Amino acid sequence: MTSMTTDFCVVGGGPAGLSLALLLARSGADVVVIERARSFDREYRGEILQPGALELLDQLGVLPEIRRRGGYELERFQLVDHGRVLMDVDYRSLRKPYNFLLSLPQRILIEALHLACSAQENLHLIDGSSVNSLIFDEDRVVGAVHGSGDGARQVYAHCVVAADGRYSKVRRLAGIEYDRIEAFEHDVLWFKIPADERRVHEVRVYRDAGSPVLLHDSYPDRLQVGWTLPHKGYRRIAERGIEHVRGEIAKAVPPYADAIREHITSLTDLTLLDVFSGTARQWARDGLVLIGDAAHTHGPIGAQGLNLAIQDAVTVHPVLMRSLNTRNDGVAVLSEFERQRRPSIQKVHALQSRQGKAMLSAGPVADAIRPVAAKLLSYTPLYRKVLNQIAYGDRPVRVHYELLVA
Ligand SMILES: Cc1cc2nc3c(=O)[nH]c(=O)nc-3n(C[C@H](O)[C@H](O)[C@H](O)COP(=O)(O)OP(=O)(O)OC[C@H]3O[C@@H](n4cnc5c(N)ncnc54)[C@H](O)[C@@H]3O)c2cc1C
Protein backbone atom coordinates (compact mmCIF):
# COMPACT_ATOMS: atom_id res chain seq x y z
CA MET A 1 0.00 0.00 0.00
CA THR A 2 1.41 3.45 -0.87
CA SER A 3 1.64 6.03 1.88
CA MET A 4 2.25 9.73 2.29
CA THR A 5 2.92 12.02 5.25
CA THR A 6 1.41 15.42 5.90
CA ASP A 7 0.78 17.84 8.76
CA PHE A 8 -3.02 17.63 8.67
CA CYS A 9 -5.30 15.05 7.08
CA VAL A 10 -8.81 16.52 6.78
CA VAL A 11 -11.51 13.91 6.09
CA GLY A 12 -14.46 15.49 4.25
CA GLY A 13 -14.42 18.34 1.75
CA GLY A 14 -17.65 20.01 2.88
CA PRO A 15 -17.95 23.58 4.21
CA ALA A 16 -16.12 22.77 7.47
CA GLY A 17 -13.30 20.70 5.94
CA LEU A 18 -12.50 23.04 3.03
CA SER A 19 -12.64 26.22 5.17
CA LEU A 20 -10.23 24.68 7.67
CA ALA A 21 -7.91 23.24 5.00
CA LEU A 22 -7.64 26.68 3.39
CA LEU A 23 -6.75 28.34 6.69
CA LEU A 24 -4.15 25.71 7.62
CA ALA A 25 -2.53 25.81 4.18
CA ARG A 26 -2.43 29.61 4.23
CA SER A 27 -0.66 29.32 7.61
CA GLY A 28 2.11 27.29 5.94
CA ALA A 29 1.03 23.77 7.00
CA ASP A 30 0.91 20.81 4.61
CA VAL A 31 -2.68 19.63 4.25
CA VAL A 32 -4.42 16.68 2.59
CA VAL A 33 -8.21 16.73 2.14
CA ILE A 34 -9.91 13.41 1.38
CA GLU A 35 -13.44 13.74 -0.03
CA ARG A 36 -15.74 10.83 -0.86
CA ALA A 37 -17.56 12.58 -3.74
CA ARG A 38 -15.93 12.45 -7.15
CA SER A 39 -17.56 15.66 -8.41
CA PHE A 40 -19.63 18.60 -7.21
CA ASP A 41 -22.82 16.66 -8.04
CA ARG A 42 -23.41 15.68 -4.41
CA GLU A 43 -26.49 15.56 -2.25
CA TYR A 44 -26.53 18.94 -0.50
CA ARG A 45 -28.73 20.16 2.34
CA GLY A 46 -28.97 23.79 3.25
CA GLU A 47 -28.90 26.85 1.03
CA ILE A 48 -29.14 29.71 3.50
CA LEU A 49 -26.02 31.48 4.75
CA GLN A 50 -26.31 33.67 7.85
CA PRO A 51 -24.45 37.03 8.12
CA GLY A 52 -21.85 35.44 10.43
CA ALA A 53 -20.89 32.92 7.74
CA LEU A 54 -20.79 35.66 5.09
CA GLU A 55 -18.39 37.71 7.20
CA LEU A 56 -16.05 34.76 7.77
CA LEU A 57 -16.14 33.77 4.09
CA ASP A 58 -15.20 37.36 3.30
CA GLN A 59 -12.29 37.14 5.75
CA LEU A 60 -11.28 33.89 4.02
CA GLY A 61 -11.29 35.79 0.70
CA VAL A 62 -13.91 33.59 -1.01
CA LEU A 63 -17.05 35.73 -0.70
CA PRO A 64 -16.40 37.78 -3.89
CA GLU A 65 -16.16 34.54 -5.94
CA ILE A 66 -19.36 33.24 -4.33
CA ARG A 67 -21.21 36.49 -5.11
CA ARG A 68 -19.90 36.43 -8.69
CA ARG A 69 -21.45 32.99 -9.15
CA GLY A 70 -24.93 33.96 -7.94
CA GLY A 71 -27.33 33.75 -5.03
CA TYR A 72 -30.19 35.86 -3.71
CA GLU A 73 -30.13 38.33 -0.85
CA LEU A 74 -33.11 37.64 1.42
CA GLU A 75 -34.05 40.54 3.65
CA ARG A 76 -36.40 39.12 6.25
CA PHE A 77 -37.66 36.11 8.06
CA GLN A 78 -41.44 36.04 8.54
CA LEU A 79 -43.83 33.80 10.42
CA VAL A 80 -47.19 34.03 8.62
CA ASP A 81 -50.14 32.60 10.55
CA HIS A 82 -53.40 32.24 8.57
CA GLY A 83 -52.39 35.19 6.39
CA ARG A 84 -51.31 37.35 9.35
CA VAL A 85 -47.63 38.23 9.86
CA LEU A 86 -46.93 37.24 13.46
CA MET A 87 -43.19 37.77 13.38
CA ASP A 88 -41.12 39.90 11.05
CA VAL A 89 -37.36 39.71 11.53
CA ASP A 90 -35.58 42.40 9.54
CA TYR A 91 -32.02 41.43 8.57
CA ARG A 92 -31.53 44.86 6.96
CA SER A 93 -31.36 46.26 10.49
CA LEU A 94 -28.07 44.42 11.07
CA ARG A 95 -24.74 46.13 10.41
CA LYS A 96 -23.68 46.45 6.77
CA PRO A 97 -22.42 44.89 4.54
CA TYR A 98 -23.63 41.54 5.95
CA ASN A 99 -27.21 42.63 6.57
CA PHE A 100 -29.04 39.86 4.69
CA LEU A 101 -29.38 36.10 4.39
CA LEU A 102 -27.75 34.69 1.27
CA SER A 103 -29.68 31.94 -0.50
CA LEU A 104 -27.41 30.02 -2.82
CA PRO A 105 -27.00 26.41 -3.94
CA GLN A 106 -24.43 24.85 -1.60
CA ARG A 107 -22.61 23.66 -4.68
CA ILE A 108 -21.57 27.29 -5.34
CA LEU A 109 -20.11 27.57 -1.83
CA ILE A 110 -18.18 24.31 -2.22
CA GLU A 111 -16.93 25.20 -5.71
CA ALA A 112 -15.63 28.58 -4.50
CA LEU A 113 -13.88 27.04 -1.46
CA HIS A 114 -12.46 24.23 -3.64
CA LEU A 115 -11.11 26.78 -6.12
CA ALA A 116 -9.36 28.72 -3.33
CA CYS A 117 -7.92 25.48 -1.92
CA SER A 118 -6.66 24.41 -5.37
CA ALA A 119 -4.55 27.57 -5.53
CA GLN A 120 -2.50 26.46 -2.47
CA GLU A 121 0.56 24.40 -3.45
CA ASN A 122 0.81 22.85 0.02
CA LEU A 123 -2.83 21.65 -0.08
CA HIS A 124 -3.54 18.31 -1.76
CA LEU A 125 -7.19 17.59 -2.64
CA ILE A 126 -8.06 13.90 -3.08
CA ASP A 127 -11.61 13.68 -4.46
CA GLY A 128 -13.61 10.50 -5.10
CA SER A 129 -12.11 8.41 -2.28
CA SER A 130 -13.57 7.46 1.12
CA VAL A 131 -11.73 7.05 4.38
CA ASN A 132 -12.43 3.52 5.57
CA SER A 133 -10.05 3.10 8.49
CA LEU A 134 -7.80 5.00 10.85
CA ILE A 135 -4.15 4.24 11.64
CA PHE A 136 -3.35 4.01 15.36
CA ASP A 137 -0.10 4.01 17.30
CA GLU A 138 -1.41 2.43 20.49
CA ASP A 139 -4.27 4.83 21.43
CA ARG A 140 -3.08 7.73 19.31
CA VAL A 141 -4.59 8.42 15.85
CA VAL A 142 -1.64 8.87 13.47
CA GLY A 143 -3.34 8.71 10.06
CA ALA A 144 -6.17 7.51 7.86
CA VAL A 145 -6.57 4.99 5.04
CA HIS A 146 -8.66 5.93 2.01
CA GLY A 147 -9.76 3.85 -0.94
CA SER A 148 -9.97 0.06 -0.91
CA GLY A 149 -8.26 -3.05 -2.28
CA ASP A 150 -5.28 -2.27 -4.52
CA GLY A 151 -6.30 1.40 -4.52
CA ALA A 152 -5.99 1.83 -0.72
CA ARG A 153 -3.62 4.62 0.40
CA GLN A 154 -2.28 5.55 3.82
CA VAL A 155 -2.03 9.17 4.89
CA TYR A 156 0.07 9.72 8.02
CA ALA A 157 -0.50 13.07 9.73
CA HIS A 158 0.39 15.10 12.79
CA CYS A 159 -3.37 15.35 13.30
CA VAL A 160 -6.46 13.93 11.57
CA VAL A 161 -9.57 16.14 11.36
CA ALA A 162 -13.00 14.51 11.07
CA ALA A 163 -15.09 16.89 8.94
CA ASP A 164 -17.11 14.09 7.36
CA GLY A 165 -20.59 15.20 8.33
CA ARG A 166 -23.47 14.01 10.49
CA TYR A 167 -22.94 10.27 9.90
CA SER A 168 -19.17 10.63 10.47
CA LYS A 169 -17.34 7.38 9.77
CA VAL A 170 -14.18 8.73 11.41
CA ARG A 171 -16.12 9.41 14.60
CA ARG A 172 -17.29 5.79 14.59
CA LEU A 173 -13.82 4.41 13.78
CA ALA A 174 -12.42 6.43 16.69
CA GLY A 175 -15.01 4.86 19.01
CA ILE A 176 -16.56 8.20 19.94
CA GLU A 177 -20.19 7.97 21.08
CA TYR A 178 -22.85 10.27 19.64
CA ASP A 179 -26.04 11.38 21.43
CA ARG A 180 -29.13 12.37 19.48
CA ILE A 181 -31.19 15.22 20.91
CA GLU A 182 -34.85 14.95 20.06
CA ALA A 183 -35.20 18.72 19.80
CA PHE A 184 -36.95 18.63 16.46
CA GLU A 185 -40.05 16.47 16.66
CA HIS A 186 -40.87 16.74 12.98
CA ASP A 187 -40.07 15.13 9.67
CA VAL A 188 -39.53 17.38 6.69
CA LEU A 189 -40.65 16.77 3.12
CA TRP A 190 -38.30 18.75 0.93
CA PHE A 191 -38.99 19.82 -2.66
CA LYS A 192 -38.68 22.67 -5.16
CA ILE A 193 -41.22 24.30 -7.46
CA PRO A 194 -40.63 26.86 -10.22
CA ALA A 195 -40.65 30.39 -8.84
CA ASP A 196 -42.05 31.99 -12.01
CA GLU A 197 -42.98 35.53 -10.98
CA ARG A 198 -43.41 34.66 -7.30
CA ARG A 199 -40.06 35.13 -5.64
CA VAL A 200 -40.60 35.98 -1.95
CA HIS A 201 -37.28 37.81 -1.20
CA GLU A 202 -37.49 36.37 2.33
CA VAL A 203 -37.60 33.17 4.31
CA ARG A 204 -41.16 32.41 5.39
CA VAL A 205 -42.84 29.91 7.63
CA TYR A 206 -46.52 29.53 6.77
CA ARG A 207 -48.97 28.26 9.34
CA ASP A 208 -52.32 27.61 7.74
CA ALA A 209 -54.37 24.42 7.52
CA GLY A 210 -52.38 21.38 8.61
CA SER A 211 -48.62 21.29 9.11
CA PRO A 212 -46.36 24.38 8.89
CA VAL A 213 -44.40 25.01 5.68
CA LEU A 214 -41.00 26.66 5.26
CA LEU A 215 -40.45 28.48 1.97
CA HIS A 216 -37.69 30.61 0.44
CA ASP A 217 -36.23 31.65 -2.93
CA SER A 218 -33.78 29.14 -4.31
CA TYR A 219 -31.26 30.48 -6.83
CA PRO A 220 -31.74 30.80 -9.77
CA ASP A 221 -35.41 30.10 -10.54
CA ARG A 222 -37.03 27.91 -7.88
CA LEU A 223 -38.74 28.07 -4.54
CA GLN A 224 -37.48 25.69 -1.86
CA VAL A 225 -40.35 24.23 0.15
CA GLY A 226 -40.13 22.21 3.37
CA TRP A 227 -43.39 20.70 4.62
CA THR A 228 -43.05 19.76 8.29
CA LEU A 229 -44.93 16.74 9.57
CA PRO A 230 -45.30 15.13 12.96
CA HIS A 231 -42.37 12.75 13.48
CA LYS A 232 -42.94 9.44 11.61
CA GLY A 233 -46.23 10.79 10.23
CA TYR A 234 -45.35 10.66 6.52
CA ARG A 235 -45.92 6.95 5.85
CA ARG A 236 -49.55 7.20 7.01
CA ILE A 237 -50.18 10.20 4.76
CA ALA A 238 -48.26 8.76 1.78
CA GLU A 239 -50.31 5.53 1.91
CA ARG A 240 -53.30 7.57 0.76
CA GLY A 241 -51.52 8.44 -2.49
CA ILE A 242 -50.10 11.44 -4.31
CA GLU A 243 -53.50 13.10 -4.79
CA HIS A 244 -54.01 13.24 -1.03
CA VAL A 245 -50.43 14.37 -0.25
CA ARG A 246 -50.57 17.11 -2.88
CA GLY A 247 -53.92 18.32 -1.54
CA GLU A 248 -52.58 18.46 2.04
CA ILE A 249 -49.51 20.47 1.02
CA ALA A 250 -51.60 22.83 -1.13
CA LYS A 251 -53.91 23.47 1.86
CA ALA A 252 -50.90 24.20 4.06
CA VAL A 253 -49.56 26.94 1.81
CA PRO A 254 -52.52 28.51 -0.04
CA PRO A 255 -50.59 31.19 -2.01
CA TYR A 256 -48.69 28.41 -3.83
CA ALA A 257 -51.49 25.83 -4.04
CA ASP A 258 -51.79 26.01 -7.85
CA ALA A 259 -48.03 25.61 -8.41
CA ILE A 260 -47.95 22.63 -6.03
CA ARG A 261 -50.88 20.97 -7.81
CA GLU A 262 -49.19 21.53 -11.17
CA HIS A 263 -45.61 20.52 -10.33
CA ILE A 264 -45.87 17.80 -7.69
CA THR A 265 -46.99 14.87 -9.79
CA SER A 266 -45.46 11.91 -8.00
CA LEU A 267 -44.26 10.96 -4.52
CA THR A 268 -40.77 10.77 -6.04
CA ASP A 269 -40.88 14.59 -6.42
CA LEU A 270 -40.68 14.75 -2.62
CA THR A 271 -37.69 13.90 -0.43
CA LEU A 272 -38.31 12.84 3.16
CA LEU A 273 -35.39 14.14 5.23
CA ASP A 274 -33.84 12.50 8.23
CA VAL A 275 -33.73 15.60 10.43
CA PHE A 276 -32.12 15.36 13.85
CA SER A 277 -29.83 17.15 16.27
CA GLY A 278 -27.07 15.70 18.37
CA THR A 279 -23.50 15.94 19.62
CA ALA A 280 -20.48 13.70 19.87
CA ARG A 281 -19.56 13.02 23.51
CA GLN A 282 -16.00 14.19 22.93
CA TRP A 283 -14.61 16.26 20.08
CA ALA A 284 -10.97 15.25 20.42
CA ARG A 285 -8.71 12.40 21.33
CA ASP A 286 -4.92 12.06 20.86
CA GLY A 287 -4.20 12.92 17.21
CA LEU A 288 -7.82 13.54 16.21
CA VAL A 289 -10.31 16.40 16.32
CA LEU A 290 -13.97 16.52 15.17
CA ILE A 291 -15.55 19.63 13.62
CA GLY A 292 -18.81 20.67 11.92
CA ASP A 293 -21.68 18.18 11.70
CA ALA A 294 -19.33 15.36 12.74
CA ALA A 295 -19.04 17.01 16.18
CA HIS A 296 -22.55 18.50 16.48
CA THR A 297 -25.56 18.22 14.18
CA HIS A 298 -28.44 20.65 13.77
CA GLY A 299 -31.92 20.59 12.27
CA PRO A 300 -32.90 23.12 9.60
CA ILE A 301 -34.63 25.57 12.00
CA GLY A 302 -32.83 28.92 11.93
CA ALA A 303 -30.39 27.81 9.17
CA GLN A 304 -27.44 27.33 11.54
CA GLY A 305 -25.41 24.35 10.26
CA LEU A 306 -23.26 26.08 7.62
CA ASN A 307 -22.62 29.04 9.89
CA LEU A 308 -21.48 26.76 12.68
CA ALA A 309 -19.35 24.56 10.40
CA ILE A 310 -17.39 27.58 9.14
CA GLN A 311 -17.12 29.04 12.65
CA ASP A 312 -15.74 25.70 13.85
CA ALA A 313 -13.05 25.79 11.16
CA VAL A 314 -12.05 29.32 12.14
CA THR A 315 -12.04 28.47 15.87
CA VAL A 316 -10.00 25.27 15.58
CA HIS A 317 -7.42 26.84 13.23
CA PRO A 318 -5.22 28.49 15.92
CA VAL A 319 -5.58 25.43 18.17
CA LEU A 320 -4.24 23.18 15.40
CA MET A 321 -1.42 25.55 14.46
CA ARG A 322 -0.34 25.72 18.11
CA SER A 323 -0.45 21.93 18.25
CA LEU A 324 1.70 21.67 15.10
CA ASN A 325 4.22 24.28 16.21
CA THR A 326 4.69 22.64 19.61
CA ARG A 327 4.54 19.10 18.12
CA ASN A 328 1.92 18.25 20.69
CA ASP A 329 -1.17 16.45 19.35
CA GLY A 330 -2.41 15.31 22.74
CA VAL A 331 -6.06 15.41 23.69
CA ALA A 332 -5.37 18.10 26.32
CA VAL A 333 -4.17 20.50 23.59
CA LEU A 334 -6.78 19.60 20.96
CA SER A 335 -9.68 19.77 23.44
CA GLU A 336 -9.13 23.50 23.72
CA PHE A 337 -11.39 23.70 20.65
CA GLU A 338 -14.18 21.86 22.45
CA ARG A 339 -13.75 24.01 25.57
CA GLN A 340 -14.19 27.16 23.49
CA ARG A 341 -16.99 25.91 21.31
CA ARG A 342 -19.27 23.48 23.16
CA PRO A 343 -21.04 26.14 25.31
CA SER A 344 -21.97 28.10 22.16
CA ILE A 345 -23.25 24.95 20.45
CA GLN A 346 -25.38 24.06 23.49
CA LYS A 347 -26.95 27.52 23.29
CA VAL A 348 -27.73 27.04 19.59
CA HIS A 349 -29.38 23.68 20.27
CA ALA A 350 -31.47 25.26 23.05
CA LEU A 351 -32.47 28.20 20.84
CA GLN A 352 -33.41 25.91 17.94
CA SER A 353 -35.55 23.87 20.28
CA ARG A 354 -37.38 27.01 21.47
CA GLN A 355 -37.78 28.24 17.87
CA GLY A 356 -39.16 24.86 16.81
CA LYS A 357 -41.70 24.81 19.63
CA ALA A 358 -42.72 28.43 19.05
CA MET A 359 -43.25 28.11 15.31
CA LEU A 360 -44.24 24.52 14.72
CA SER A 361 -46.16 23.25 17.74
CA ALA A 362 -49.88 22.64 17.27
CA GLY A 363 -52.99 22.67 19.49
CA PRO A 364 -55.37 25.25 20.95
CA VAL A 365 -52.99 26.39 23.72
CA ALA A 366 -50.01 26.85 21.40
CA ASP A 367 -52.25 28.64 18.86
CA ALA A 368 -53.50 31.03 21.54
CA ILE A 369 -50.06 31.78 23.00
CA ARG A 370 -48.17 32.18 19.71
CA PRO A 371 -49.46 35.66 18.66
CA VAL A 372 -49.00 37.05 22.18
CA ALA A 373 -45.47 35.64 22.51
CA ALA A 374 -44.51 36.86 19.01
CA LYS A 375 -45.76 40.36 19.79
CA LEU A 376 -43.97 40.46 23.13
CA LEU A 377 -40.71 39.32 21.58
CA SER A 378 -40.92 41.91 18.80
CA TYR A 379 -41.12 44.80 21.28
CA THR A 380 -38.44 43.83 23.79
CA PRO A 381 -34.60 43.98 23.73
CA LEU A 382 -34.73 40.19 23.56
CA TYR A 383 -35.64 40.49 19.86
CA ARG A 384 -32.28 42.11 19.07
CA LYS A 385 -30.40 39.61 21.22
CA VAL A 386 -32.04 36.61 19.52
CA LEU A 387 -31.52 38.08 16.04
CA ASN A 388 -27.81 38.65 16.74
CA GLN A 389 -27.44 35.16 18.13
CA ILE A 390 -29.08 33.58 15.06
CA ALA A 391 -27.12 35.77 12.64
CA TYR A 392 -23.68 35.64 14.28
CA GLY A 393 -23.74 33.04 17.04
CA ASP A 394 -23.28 33.32 20.73
CA ARG A 395 -19.89 35.03 20.70
CA PRO A 396 -17.72 36.68 18.02
CA VAL A 397 -15.52 34.42 15.88
CA ARG A 398 -12.79 35.94 13.69
CA VAL A 399 -10.08 34.65 11.40
CA HIS A 400 -6.61 34.77 13.02
CA TYR A 401 -4.89 36.77 10.27
CA GLU A 402 -1.66 36.90 12.30
CA LEU A 403 -1.20 33.16 11.58
CA LEU A 404 -1.55 33.52 7.79
CA VAL A 405 1.58 33.63 5.67
CA ALA A 406 -0.04 33.27 2.21
C1 LIG B 1 -32.96 19.72 5.65
C2 LIG B 1 -31.77 20.48 6.06
C3 LIG B 1 -31.69 21.82 5.71
C4 LIG B 1 -30.60 22.55 6.12
N1 LIG B 1 -30.57 23.85 5.80
C5 LIG B 1 -29.53 24.60 6.21
C6 LIG B 1 -29.48 25.98 5.87
O1 LIG B 1 -30.35 26.52 5.17
N2 LIG B 1 -28.42 26.70 6.31
C7 LIG B 1 -27.44 26.11 7.08
O2 LIG B 1 -26.53 26.84 7.51
N3 LIG B 1 -27.43 24.79 7.36
C8 LIG B 1 -28.44 24.03 6.94
N4 LIG B 1 -28.44 22.70 7.22
C9 LIG B 1 -27.26 22.09 7.88
C10 LIG B 1 -26.00 22.05 6.97
O3 LIG B 1 -26.29 21.42 5.74
C11 LIG B 1 -24.85 21.28 7.65
O4 LIG B 1 -24.75 21.69 9.00
C12 LIG B 1 -23.49 21.55 6.97
O5 LIG B 1 -23.49 21.06 5.66
C13 LIG B 1 -22.34 20.88 7.76
O6 LIG B 1 -21.11 21.01 7.08
P1 LIG B 1 -19.95 19.94 7.29
O7 LIG B 1 -18.83 20.38 6.41
O8 LIG B 1 -19.70 19.73 8.73
O9 LIG B 1 -20.56 18.55 6.79
P2 LIG B 1 -21.10 18.14 5.35
O10 LIG B 1 -21.64 19.30 4.61
O11 LIG B 1 -22.00 16.97 5.58
O12 LIG B 1 -19.78 17.64 4.58
C14 LIG B 1 -19.16 16.41 4.89
C15 LIG B 1 -18.36 15.94 3.68
O13 LIG B 1 -17.66 14.73 4.04
C16 LIG B 1 -17.74 13.81 2.97
N5 LIG B 1 -17.56 12.46 3.54
C17 LIG B 1 -18.44 11.78 4.31
N6 LIG B 1 -17.92 10.60 4.68
C18 LIG B 1 -16.67 10.54 4.15
C19 LIG B 1 -15.62 9.57 4.20
N7 LIG B 1 -15.75 8.41 4.86
N8 LIG B 1 -14.46 9.82 3.53
C20 LIG B 1 -14.31 10.99 2.84
N9 LIG B 1 -15.28 11.95 2.78
C21 LIG B 1 -16.44 11.72 3.42
C22 LIG B 1 -19.10 14.07 2.35
O14 LIG B 1 -19.15 13.64 0.99
C23 LIG B 1 -19.22 15.60 2.48
O15 LIG B 1 -18.73 16.28 1.34
C24 LIG B 1 -29.54 21.93 6.86
C25 LIG B 1 -29.60 20.58 7.18
C26 LIG B 1 -30.72 19.86 6.81
C27 LIG B 1 -30.81 18.40 7.18
The ligand as an SDF file (V2000), in Angstrom:
LIG
                    3D

 53 58  0  0  0  0  0  0  0  0999 V2000
  -32.9630   19.7200    5.6480 C   0  0  0  0  0  0  0  0  0  0  0  0
  -31.7670   20.4840    6.0640 C   0  0  0  0  0  0  0  0  0  0  0  0
  -31.6890   21.8200    5.7140 C   0  0  0  0  0  0  0  0  0  0  0  0
  -30.5950   22.5520    6.1170 C   0  0  0  0  0  0  0  0  0  0  0  0
  -30.5720   23.8500    5.8030 N   0  0  0  0  0  0  0  0  0  0  0  0
  -29.5340   24.6030    6.2090 C   0  0  0  0  0  0  0  0  0  0  0  0
  -29.4770   25.9770    5.8680 C   0  0  0  0  0  0  0  0  0  0  0  0
  -30.3500   26.5160    5.1680 O   0  0  0  0  0  0  0  0  0  0  0  0
  -28.4170   26.6970    6.3120 N   0  0  0  0  0  0  0  0  0  0  0  0
  -27.4420   26.1150    7.0770 C   0  0  0  0  0  0  0  0  0  0  0  0
  -26.5290   26.8430    7.5120 O   0  0  0  0  0  0  0  0  0  0  0  0
  -27.4300   24.7900    7.3570 N   0  0  0  0  0  0  0  0  0  0  0  0
  -28.4440   24.0270    6.9420 C   0  0  0  0  0  0  0  0  0  0  0  0
  -28.4400   22.7030    7.2200 N   0  0  0  0  0  0  0  0  0  0  0  0
  -27.2590   22.0890    7.8830 C   0  0  0  0  0  0  0  0  0  0  0  0
  -25.9990   22.0490    6.9660 C   0  0  0  0  0  0  0  0  0  0  0  0
  -26.2920   21.4230    5.7360 O   0  0  0  0  0  0  0  0  0  0  0  0
  -24.8470   21.2810    7.6490 C   0  0  0  0  0  0  0  0  0  0  0  0
  -24.7540   21.6920    8.9980 O   0  0  0  0  0  0  0  0  0  0  0  0
  -23.4870   21.5540    6.9750 C   0  0  0  0  0  0  0  0  0  0  0  0
  -23.4950   21.0600    5.6580 O   0  0  0  0  0  0  0  0  0  0  0  0
  -22.3450   20.8780    7.7570 C   0  0  0  0  0  0  0  0  0  0  0  0
  -21.1060   21.0140    7.0820 O   0  0  0  0  0  0  0  0  0  0  0  0
  -19.9450   19.9380    7.2880 P   0  0  0  0  0  0  0  0  0  0  0  0
  -18.8270   20.3770    6.4140 O   0  0  0  0  0  0  0  0  0  0  0  0
  -19.6960   19.7280    8.7290 O   0  0  0  0  0  0  0  0  0  0  0  0
  -20.5560   18.5470    6.7850 O   0  0  0  0  0  0  0  0  0  0  0  0
  -21.1040   18.1360    5.3470 P   0  0  0  0  0  0  0  0  0  0  0  0
  -21.6410   19.2950    4.6100 O   0  0  0  0  0  0  0  0  0  0  0  0
  -21.9970   16.9750    5.5790 O   0  0  0  0  0  0  0  0  0  0  0  0
  -19.7820   17.6440    4.5750 O   0  0  0  0  0  0  0  0  0  0  0  0
  -19.1610   16.4110    4.8910 C   0  0  0  0  0  0  0  0  0  0  0  0
  -18.3570   15.9380    3.6810 C   0  0  0  0  0  0  0  0  0  0  0  0
  -17.6600   14.7310    4.0420 O   0  0  0  0  0  0  0  0  0  0  0  0
  -17.7370   13.8060    2.9660 C   0  0  0  0  0  0  0  0  0  0  0  0
  -17.5580   12.4610    3.5420 N   0  0  0  0  0  0  0  0  0  0  0  0
  -18.4410   11.7850    4.3060 C   0  0  0  0  0  0  0  0  0  0  0  0
  -17.9160   10.6030    4.6840 N   0  0  0  0  0  0  0  0  0  0  0  0
  -16.6710   10.5370    4.1460 C   0  0  0  0  0  0  0  0  0  0  0  0
  -15.6200    9.5710    4.1980 C   0  0  0  0  0  0  0  0  0  0  0  0
  -15.7510    8.4140    4.8650 N   0  0  0  0  0  0  0  0  0  0  0  0
  -14.4640    9.8220    3.5270 N   0  0  0  0  0  0  0  0  0  0  0  0
  -14.3070   10.9950    2.8450 C   0  0  0  0  0  0  0  0  0  0  0  0
  -15.2770   11.9450    2.7770 N   0  0  0  0  0  0  0  0  0  0  0  0
  -16.4450   11.7190    3.4250 C   0  0  0  0  0  0  0  0  0  0  0  0
  -19.0980   14.0660    2.3480 C   0  0  0  0  0  0  0  0  0  0  0  0
  -19.1540   13.6410    0.9880 O   0  0  0  0  0  0  0  0  0  0  0  0
  -19.2230   15.6040    2.4800 C   0  0  0  0  0  0  0  0  0  0  0  0
  -18.7330   16.2790    1.3370 O   0  0  0  0  0  0  0  0  0  0  0  0
  -29.5360   21.9340    6.8560 C   0  0  0  0  0  0  0  0  0  0  0  0
  -29.5990   20.5780    7.1790 C   0  0  0  0  0  0  0  0  0  0  0  0
  -30.7160   19.8550    6.8130 C   0  0  0  0  0  0  0  0  0  0  0  0
  -30.8090   18.4030    7.1780 C   0  0  0  0  0  0  0  0  0  0  0  0
  1  2  1  0
  2  3  1  0
  2 52  2  0
  3  4  2  0
  4  5  1  0
  4 50  1  0
  5  6  2  0
  6  7  1  0
  6 13  1  0
  7  8  2  0
  7  9  1  0
  9 10  1  0
 10 11  2  0
 10 12  1  0
 12 13  2  0
 13 14  1  0
 14 15  1  0
 14 50  1  0
 15 16  1  0
 16 17  1  0
 16 18  1  0
 18 19  1  0
 18 20  1  0
 20 21  1  0
 20 22  1  0
 22 23  1  0
 23 24  1  0
 24 25  2  0
 24 26  1  0
 24 27  1  0
 27 28  1  0
 28 29  2  0
 28 30  1  0
 28 31  1  0
 31 32  1  0
 32 33  1  0
 33 34  1  0
 33 48  1  0
 34 35  1  0
 35 36  1  0
 35 46  1  0
 36 37  1  0
 36 45  1  0
 37 38  2  0
 38 39  1  0
 39 40  1  0
 39 45  2  0
 40 41  1  0
 40 42  2  0
 42 43  1  0
 43 44  2  0
 44 45  1  0
 46 47  1  0
 46 48  1  0
 48 49  1  0
 50 51  2  0
 51 52  1  0
 52 53  1  0
M  END
$$$$
